[in-house]
């Protein structure tokens, strides 16, 4: 069966050009870049190139790029480094809608003597900026706020926030895992001190990430060992994946420059506009004005998201009910709860996240299959029957 | 030029069978194993298989295997988890000859209120077991000792040490990065609580490692985020590399069962015996009785190791002057210094580390090229001239 993959915020296909670039570095040029011999040294040269390409994608200099193993490592490293570099400060500011890598770390740190403020969002997923700024103080060591939300795609005004935070002498970190490669960015023109990105969200392989650390930012390594990454991250370099991430960054940059995301945005808009027109009681979660071009989170009221996913799965359609990192839990998404999405809508929310590999035929296929799925499930849903009954009695009244 | 790669303790070639097994998981079956859809779920099944294969190699159960990004991460996680789980204890015991991942972490922790004991070794690189046991106390939170040394290949009596440490209720961790796959082991029959291994030392790719955590060992995750690895390590699984490490573990186990290391041992012995016979003032560093079968560290007195390496490099021979993780520094190896190897010998020490891909022809080629290299370099060496003069005047006396 053909797979229709619209779960690109969970993970992406490695681009064929990326895999091709990585290929020789497994069994042919497998030297350790730290070795004295030229067999290792040649590899070091390729890593330098990859570092330049990643830097170019986000507007950094190559020396500001530290390769890590994933977004989670980058997030944890950034926040812990900020705390360690500011040992007198015990306050952390983040949001209620962060990825578990930041949210769960915040909760853990709050049990270890740190005070953690989780800034709320409104019903559209927009950050309460007043609350944020009112809660900054001399005791605040770090502010960590995601650039774009993984579930709704809502984009926060990171440049604006970063500048205000920086003006108060507080370290600013952003988890930009979902934003990098999907929207243009130039960190050099912002107040961002540290930024996390993840390879497997932009068509590089899983198991490679980056922490951008602005020049002169105080830092303490999380992974202590060899001299790699300028002493900022010990451990033998993940050579093939670093080279792959370099290529993926170059492709993402070209795609952004060619405005390739406009095509993706049109497909996404067609998908969501048609669905809310065709399916009654279907709502878009999150601010439609400030959103990633590839993401839509749609609440189909009075049905179970997991049931929808299972039925879509039968057609080879891969979507998601929220973050893959929290799947398996029966709790509704913490992001939608923070937005105050009602229980009956949050439980029936599906995220579609597109990539440059999706086609109009695929979107049409989803549009053909999904509305009957919702209708069938609603026929089985006690909540739906009750809602319909309530509505018709209201109409009669 | 043909490459003669005898630097396998730095990193290894990815076995062709391993690369083949990984291939489909980049661009074809690229699902996130945490996803609800079967496209991701199928990948989760392959990860389960890989976990079983790694467990089988070291005698663990699959639930005791946590995938990490490298040996350095595994070491850091183990030591920090032991400290966090024993917050009343402030003492760490390790050795003077550990890999930087443990040595540098120990030094960092000693600046943060922990007391760290570095157990010495004798001139053969054997651990001072009396010193070790005398230094254990009620305040000791963790003992971390490598299974085999990366520079000399010397094997420590880990089973014996682990049992004694465990008998005192202290957590025992071993960095087994160089030992796994080269000597048989069965952790279930030992007192080891945690063990680190690294994929790229056993023909899996770089960027994947494992921390073995014995059932019921108290643990606190280092990387906090999603529910992955049973809540013991957040972050999307490095799918292709995990599958590769599974295959590499299976190959290593078969190789051990077929006593494939006997062939490697014979090649190593031929290399070192011929060299010390042919080259005057050449000494083997470390206990020849208890040593990895693939490793030899040879001191060529009165010459510079880096000069030897550069000349070998001209012939395509890739060896090392010590750990790749400390290369680039002008300091002689901390391992050889801890053994009391004299300055003139430590500086001229070369490590050859073989793998199953090395052939007798390659060893013969090294034996043909290396002795004249040493002779040429000694002609240029003021130390050598002085040593020869001193010796001849001694003979005259």
Interface residues (C-beta under 8 A of the other chain):
Chain A: X3 X5 X7 X10 X11 X12 X13 X14 X15 X16 X19 X22 X26 X27 X30 X31 X32 X34 X35 X36 X37 X38 X39 X40 X68 X69 X70 X71 X72 X73 X75 X76 X99 X100 X101 X104 X105 X108 X198 X200 X205 X206 X207 X208 X223 X224 X225 X226 X227 X228 X234 X235 X236 X237 X238 X239 X240 X241 X306 X309 X310 X312 X313 X316 X317 X318 X319 X320 X321 X323 X324 X325 X326 X327 X328 X329
Chain B: X3 X5 X7 X10 X11 X12 X13 X14 X15 X16 X19 X22 X26 X27 X30 X31 X32 X34 X35 X36 X37 X38 X39 X40 X68 X69 X70 X71 X72 X73 X75 X76 X99 X100 X101 X104 X105 X108 X198 X200 X205 X206 X207 X208 X223 X224 X225 X226 X227 X228 X234 X235 X236 X237 X238 X239 X240 X241 X306 X309 X310 X312 X313 X316 X317 X318 X319 X320 X321 X323 X324 X325 X326 X327 X328 X329
